Amino acid sequence: MHIIITDAWMAKRQALHLSGWKLLGAGVMASVLLMLGSITIYHWVFLEGVRQGWPGFASVARLIHQNTAGERDAYLRANLDAMARKLGELQARMVQLDALGQRVAGLAGLNPAEVKAPPGAGGTLIAPRNIGLEELSGALDRFDHTAGSQVDWLMAAESRLFDLRIQQSMVPTANPVPSVDKGSPFGWRIDPITGQSAMHTGLDFPGEVGTPIYAAAGGVVIAQEYHAAYGNLIDIDHGNQLVTRYAHASKVHVKAGDLVKRGQLIAEIGSTGRSTGPHLHFEVLVAGIPQDPHKFLAAGDTVRQAQAQAPPKRP
């Protein structure tokens, strides 16, 4: 680009030659100067006019401020409405959780009426009116209190159900020798050695030597010894003064002090002690008094049959 500069009388003439890069630099410089000039005018003219109360400046400032405040209020309102809808959805879920908590509490043996949410805790915030921040904050506080109460109750129900499960696992209802026909029952019989009437304090399970013997319930081994009458003997304490005894074993897999689970292998059938052939002599003692083991095992069979006939749970 060529620029020719002359004075008023055409006495002097000067030519400037601008290349592409010089022209671009000049444009950038002009833009920067224009921006700085605009900022300077805004700060030194517009703001000064607003502070000094010059005519027209105050009304323009109020208009800009109102537009900004309106946009801010609209943004806050949209967020409050979204939060209110979300809280309404959570409260609807809370109603379902409340019903579930009552059912679980009933199964755990607790009072379902005490699981209900406190008054004023329910209800959604979706309504044809605007919800204020204070009202939303109060609803959130009530929701937090209700959720905490539900968590406490569900934890109590879980603990109770766990206790019930432990108690059930400590009752000898599992056959110590599965798939084996029972032999001599509990009660009076003719003693096979003396030929006289005698009390048979347990239930016999005949089988081959080495047939596995399993714990009828979980507990602690309190005795593992050799007894003149019982032979190789195992006593398991299940709590609440309930003890099971396994006698005449050929081989023992546990020792005194061991914790055992229901169905755990503890011994093998034998014919040690006062015995006429390989079998398991199984006893159930409550407070040291022998009980009929068949009643406990029959109860376990009933529960297992009921569970097998129950419809499958929905996923």
NORDA-V721213 format. One record per helix or strand. SS is the DSSP state (h for helix, s for strand). FROM is the first residue (numbers start at 0). TO is the last residue. Records with the same first field share a line. If there is no record, write none. Layout:
SS->FROM-TO  FROM-TO
//
This chain:
s->1-5  12-16  181-181  186-189  196-199  202-205  211-213  218-226  230-236  241-251  258-259  264-269  278-285  288-290
h->19-51  56-106  111-114  132-168  292-308
//
